[in-house]
Amino acid sequence: MSNFEKIKNDIQKLTNEKFRLVAFAKKEGRENTPKEELMISELDGAIEGLKAELEKPEKPLTLPSTIGTSSKNILRGGPAFALRGPQDKKDYRSLFGSVPDVRWTDKDSTFFQAVFSGRFHPGLIKNSMTETVPSDGGFLVPGELAAQIHAVSLEDEIVMPRCFVQPMRSNEIDIPAMTIGDHSANLYGGFTASYTAEAGTISEANPKIRDMKLQAKKLTGLLRFSSELSQDIPGGENQLVQICGKGLAWYRDKAFLKGTGAGEPLGILNAGCTIEVEKENGQVADTIQYENLTAMVGRLHPACFNHSVWVCQVSAIPQLLQLSMAVGTGGSAIPVLTADAGGTWRILTRPVIFTEKTEKLGDRGDIILADFSQYVVGLRSGMRFDMSPHVHFETDEMLARLIERHDGEPLWDEPLTLEDGSTTVSPFVVLEERA
């Protein structure tokens, strides 16, 4: 048993004892005695001490290099809480394994029924006591229900299925990463190599390591719905799972694409490694030209091409459908946006994903060329759910709250300068504003 599992088991035992004292007094219809209050206070102190141990930053992880390597061969399988590669399974069980202390065991009611009833339920109290972020409030969502919500969100996401995902046991994790550097002078910020004669002097190398820190950010989703829906649980439970899952997917993707990094993940559009390609001379506002696209491909790291996708805002679709490559006299124009036999849209052989989560046509970021295998997401286990019937009492509506913690940022800290000393490339390329 790992130290983490031992601490979780100890928390569970202390929590069960605390719950036993509370339930015993409640069963007798009385308040806890001073002696019982003292015991509960001591149990709280012990629980908080153990939770503090869980909150300590995890040991640094090491990301394998994916540049020029088939992502199908990276981290296939692996235990719970292991780093998952771009092509690995990212369902809830693969990420977090089985979490027995957050199972819903009541056969007569569902988790949502218990929350919406507003009445005391031992399962809700037990789960909330074992959570390591008590300031969030609410009730810990049982693992099987969290897995359903996660599955729905993963189906609709752009970034997470294609990137590295590190399941997090605590709110922080350090990732040692190489400095990108300048290939005209060295590799990885300091590594050099040279051919030397026998007994010749070998030049020293000093590759530089930088520290990436993922700190779980709290994403809070609010859901307003009629009291009739809550009374129809479990009939409406699937609706809630779908809404929560799709909502998480939408806001996570938006943050991974254009988050500022301040209190939220650092998105592609605001990352220091992202390259911005200039528009063409005399280019009309709110247009996309074939030359824009070829210039973007030219600034993508060569080893990233086979993993790259175009991410385009839906307002760019008419422009792309009308865009074509000019052909000499007597030839027919060749459309730039084409569909393959499987129905996948492609530009210059790479797949195209249309979304509303980037910027509108003409703005910086309306079209992105990205290799998401060079992005890493840290995901905390445990969702929390709570509801209030008081905020919208006059309209007979309820307000529910779902909380999840995660972080994300590119693995690169800056563009790479190639050996020629002037050309820069990156896994992430955008087109500048055409206003």
N, C-alpha and C positions, 0 to 999 in steps of 0.2 A: 504494500500500500504506500503511495506517495505521501509526502508531507502535506501536500494540499488536501488530499482525500482524508487524511487523519484529522486535520483541523476542521474540515467540513463535518466529519462524523462527531467530533467533540462539540461543535456548535449545535448539531442536531440533538445530542443527548441533553445538553444544558437547556435547550429550548423546550424539549419535551417535558423536562422537570418543571420549568417555569409555567408551561401550559397546564400541567397537572395541578399546580397550586392554584392557578386562576380558576380553572374549571371546577375544582373541588369546592371553593368558596361560592362560586356561582350556583352550583348544584344545591347547596344548602341555603341559598337565598340571602347571603350576607356578604359584607365587605371582608377583605383579607385582614387578619389579625396583625398587630404590630410585628410579631415574630415572623409571620408569613411575608409581610412587606419587606422586612430586613433580608430574608432569604431571597426574595425576588430581586431586590436591589443588588445583592451579591452575585446572583446569577447574571443579571444585566451587565455588571462590570466584567465578569469573566467572558461573556459572549462578545462584548465590545472589544476586549483585548484580543480575542481570537480573530475577530473580523479585521482588526488592524493588521494582523499578520497576513491576512488574505489580500489586503490592499497594498502591500509592499510591491514595488515594481518587479516585474518578472525578469528572469535572466535574459540577457540579450539573445536574440535569434540571429541566425545567419541565413541570408537569402542566397540561393544558388544563382549564378549568372545565367540569364536566359538569352543574352545577345548571341545570335547565331546558333542557338540550340533548339531543337524541336521540343516544344513545350509538352508534347505527349510523353516525354521521358522523364518529366520532372515530378518527383514526389507522388508517384502513383500510390494510392492507398494511404496508409499511415494511421496512427492512433488518433483518438480524440485530442483536441487542442493542438494538433500538429499543423504546421504551415501547409496550406493547400495551394497548389499551382494552378495556372490558368485553365488547364484542361481537367483538373481533378473535380470530383464530386464535391458539391458545397451544400448539400442538404443538411438539415439541422443535426441529425445523428452523426453524419460524417465529421461535422465541425466540433460538436460538443459531446458526442457519445450519449450514453444513457445517464440521466440525472435523477436517481431514485428519490431524492429528497423534495422534488417539486412535482411529483405525480399527483393526479387527482384521483382519489380512491373512493369517493362517494358515488355509489351506484344509483342513488335515488334523485340526484340533481346534477346539473352541469356546473362548470365554473361560472359561466355567465349568469345562470339562474341564481347562484349564491350571491354574486356581486350585486345584481339588480334587485334582489329581495330587500337589501338594506338591513338584514338581520344578522345576528351572530352566527358564524359558521366556523367550526374548528379548523377546517382545511384552509380557509383564508388566513386565519391568525397564524397558523403554523408556517405557511409559506412566507408570509411577510416577515416573520421573525428570523428566518434563515437567510434573508437577502442581505448582501453586504453593502448596499447603498440605501440605508434607511431614510435619508433625507428626501428621497424621491417620493415617498408615500405610496399609497395604493397597494395592490396585491400582486405577488409574483404569479405570472401566467404559467400554468402547468406545462411541462415539457412537450406533451403530445399536442396541445393547442398551439404553443409557440412554434412547433415544427410545421403545423398547417399554415400558419400566417407566413412563416419564412418561405415555405415552398411557393406560395402564391406570389410573394414579392420577387423571388428569384426568377420566376418565369418572365416577369415584365421588365427586368432590369437590363441596362446596357453595359455598365462597367463591371459589377461584381462577378458575373459569370466568366469574364475574360481576364481578370486580374488575379494577383496573389491575395489570399485572405488568411490572416492570422487570428484564430480564435484567442480571446484574451480572458485570463482568469482574474486579472486586476485591472485597474483603470489606466495603467501605464505599461509600456513595454519599449525597450530600447532596441534599435536595429543598427548594427554596425554596417556602414556602407562605404564604398570606395569613392574618393573624389573623382569626378568625371575627367577633368584635366584637359590638356592640350597635346594632341598627338604630334605636333611639330617639335615638341621638346621631350615628351615622355608619355607613359601610359599611366592611368589611374592616379594622376597627380604627383608622380614621382618615380615610377618604375622605368628603368632603362635597361637595355641589353646591347651588347656589342661583340663583335668578333675580335678575339685577342690571340696574339701569338703565344707559343709555349713560354711559360714563366713571365708573361706580360702582366701589366697592372690592370686589374679589373676595376672599372668605375663603380662607385657606390650607388646604390639605389635606395630610395626612401619613399615608397608609396604612402600616400596620406589617407588616413581613415577618418571619416566623419560620422557623427552620431545622429541617427534619425530617431526621434521619439514620437511614438504614437500615444496620444492621450485621449481616452474615450470621451467623446462629446455627447451630450444628452439631446436626443431628438424627441420632442413631445408632440404627439398628434392629438387633436381634439375632434370629437365626433358628436354632433347634435342630432338627436333622433326622437321620435314620438314615444310616449310611454306604451303605446300599443305594441311597438316592436319589441320592447323589453318583456312584455307579457307573453309574447309569442315565442320566446325562447323555450326549447331549442329549435323551433321552426325557423327563427331568424338568425340562428347562430352562424350558419354558413354565410349569410349576408355580411355579418360582422367580420368574419374571418377574411372574406374577399375584400371588404373595404379597408381593413387594417393592413392586409398584405399589399394591396395595390398602392395604398397611400404611402407606406414605408418605402416601396420601390421608387415611387415618383420623387419623393424628397431626398432620398439617399443619392439617386442618380443626379439630381440637380446639384447637390453639394459636391459630388465627385467630379462633375463637369465644370462648375463655375463657383464653387465655394471660395471664400476669402481666406480661410485658414484661421480667422479670428473667431473662436467659439464655435467653429464648424470645420469640417474637413477642408483641406487645400485642394481646390479643383484644378483641372487642366488649364483653364483659361487664365488663371492667376498664378500659375507656377513659374518659378524662375527659369526652368528648363525649356519652356515652350517657346518655339520660334514663330515669329510673325512675318509672313511673306507680304511684301509690298504689292499694292495694286499696279496695274499697267498705266503708263502715261496716257492721260486723256480719257481714262476709263469713266464711263457714265455711272452716276450714282445708282446704287441698288441693283447692280448687275454682277454676273459671274461670267468670266471669260475662260476659254479653253487654256489660255496661257497661265491663268491663275492656278489652275489645277496641276499643270505640269510643273510649275515652279514649286508648288507644295510638295510634290513627290520628290523633287530634287533636293529638298531640305530634310527629308525623312532619313534617319539612320538606315543604311543599306540592309543591315541584319534585321531591321524591324518590318521590312516591307511585307514579308509573307504572313505576318501576324496582324497587320494593320487593317483598320476599317475606316470608312468615311462616316462621320456623324453630321447630318445636315438638318437644319431647321426646316419645318414643313413649308414655310413661306418661300423656300428656295426651289421647290419642286417645279413650278412653271418655267423658271429660268433654265433649270437643268434639262427639262424635257425638250426645250427648244434649242439647246446648245449642240453644236455639231462641229466636226473637224472638216476643214476645207480640203477638197480634193482637186487635183489638176483638171485641165480642160477635158470635158467629156465624161468626167466621173460624177458619182452621186455623193452628196455629203454623208458623212458617217456620224450617227448620233453618239454623243459622249456617254449618256446614261442608257445602259442596256440591261436587259434581263436575261439571266442564263436559263438553262433548261429546267432548273428547280424553282424558278420564279424569284430568285434573289436579284435585286438591283445591284449593278456594279458600275464603277467608274474606273477606267484604266486598270481593269481586272480585279480591283479590290471591292469587297462588299460595301453596300451603302445602308445605313440605318437612318431612317427619318424620325425626328422627334420634335417635341415642342420645348424641350428642356434647355436648349441653347439660345442664342440670340437671333433676332429676326433678320431677314434679308437686308444686306447692306451694312450691318453692324459687325464689328470684330467678333468672331466666334460663330457666325451663321453657318460656316462649314469648317469642320475639323478633320484632320487626318491623324489617327492615333493608333498606337500600339499599346493596348491596355495591359499587356503582360509586364509593362514597366511601371505599373501602379500597384500600390499595396493598400489593403483595407484591414484595419483592426476591428474585430467585432466581439463585443461582450456577450456572454450568455445571459439569459434572463431578461424577459420583457415584463413590464409592470402595467397593470390595468386598474383603473378606478373609475367611479362614476358619481355624479351628484344630481339629485332631483331638485335642488333648490334654485340654481341659477336661472332657469327658465320655467319657474313654477307657474307663472301666469298663463303660459301657453301649453301647459301639460307636456313639456318636453324634458328630456334628460341630456346631460352633457357627460360624455365619457372621455377618458384620457388614457393614451397608450404611450409608454416611454421605452425607448431603446437607446443603447449607448454604442457608439462606433467612432472611428476616425479613418482618415485616408489621406495619402499624398503620393506624388510620383517618387520613384526610386532615384531619379536623377535630380541634382540640385542646380544644374546649369547645362546649356547646350555643349556639345563636344566640338572642339576645333580639330579639324582633320589634319593630316600630315602636311598638307600644302601650306598650313599656317594661316589661311584666310577663310576657308569654307567651314561653316558651322552646321551641324545636323542635330536632330533630336528625335525622340519617339513621338513627340507631340508638335503638330504644325497647324497654325491657323492663318486665315487670310485677314489682312488689315481692313479697317472700316472703309467703305466706299460711300461717302455721304455727298 
